[in-house]
Each structure stands twice: as C-alpha cells, then as structure tokens.
Amino acid sequence: GNIYADEALFLARVRPDRPSRTVTAEEADSIVRAVKAVMGESLGAGGTTFRDFLNGEGKEGGNVSNLRVYEHEGEPCPVCGTPIELSRVSGRGTRFCPKCQK
C-alpha cells in the first residue's frame, strides 16, 4: 500500500501530509484517477518486487522500473529535478517532491 499511495499522490500532485479536510473535490478526483493509473500500471507489470513478492505464476513483478518517488529519496524528481524527500506521516515513511506536490 505505501508504494502505491506515494506514487498516486505524486501523480495527483498532492502532498502526503495534507490534512484530508483541505483536499478539494478536484484534487480528490485527481487522486482517484492517479490511484487507478498507478494500480493499472503495476498490474500490467506483474506487481512490484523489492524483496520476496512473487506473482501467481511464481515470477517477480516488473513494476519497480515504473516507480517515480518510492525508494527514490534524495534523487531528483522526474518532473522538476528537486530532490525527493522522505518523511513520516502517521507513523509510515512516505516519499514526495516538495516542489511538485503542494
């Protein structure tokens, strides 16, 4: 879940530390579209393998190469070049671009 939350919020350009009550209807729609896109991309690639995940055919997933922010802290944002940051939100690590995600 953390992988896909980070990736969807990046695509939707919404910061992960934003209180939900401040998210506009337009931003919520953008988040829904981004979740669908990120999940479709991952499913199309057979899932995301970092350690021990195997899909139903016993193969590793190939979605790691599609990840834009997850596990990329300190690296340049693929959109603007600003370093991706890692922070904690509600006890979980989350990655985001401080410039692209408002």
Secondary structure as the mmCIF struct_conf table of DSSP 4:
data_model
#
loop_
_struct_conf.conf_type_id
_struct_conf.id
_struct_conf.beg_label_comp_id
_struct_conf.beg_label_asym_id
_struct_conf.beg_label_seq_id
_struct_conf.end_label_comp_id
_struct_conf.end_label_asym_id
_struct_conf.end_label_seq_id
HELX_RH_AL_P HELX_RH_AL_P1 ASN A 2 ALA A 12
TURN_TY1_P TURN_TY1_P1 ARG A 13 ARG A 13
TURN_TY1_P TURN_TY1_P2 PRO A 16 ASP A 17
BEND BEND1 ARG A 18 ARG A 18
HELX_RH_3T_P HELX_RH_3T_P1 SER A 20 THR A 22
HELX_RH_AL_P HELX_RH_AL_P2 ALA A 25 GLY A 44
TURN_TY1_P TURN_TY1_P3 ALA A 45 GLY A 46
STRN STRN1 THR A 48 THR A 48
BEND BEND2 PHE A 50 ASP A 52
TURN_TY1_P TURN_TY1_P4 GLY A 56 GLU A 57
BEND BEND3 GLY A 58 GLY A 58
STRN STRN2 GLY A 62 GLY A 62
HELX_RH_3T_P HELX_RH_3T_P2 ASN A 63 ASN A 66
BEND BEND4 ARG A 68 VAL A 69
TURN_TY1_P TURN_TY1_P5 TYR A 70 GLU A 71
TURN_TY1_P TURN_TY1_P6 GLU A 73 GLY A 74
BEND BEND5 GLU A 75 GLU A 75
STRN STRN3 PRO A 76 PRO A 76
HELX_LH_PP_P HELX_LH_PP_P1 CYS A 77 CYS A 77
TURN_TY1_P TURN_TY1_P7 PRO A 78 CYS A 80
HELX_LH_PP_P HELX_LH_PP_P2 THR A 82 THR A 82
STRN STRN4 PRO A 83 PRO A 83
HELX_LH_PP_P HELX_LH_PP_P3 ILE A 84 ILE A 84
STRN STRN5 GLU A 85 VAL A 89
TURN_TY1_P TURN_TY1_P8 SER A 90 GLY A 91
STRN STRN6 ARG A 92 PHE A 96
TURN_TY1_P TURN_TY1_P9 PRO A 98 CYS A 100
#
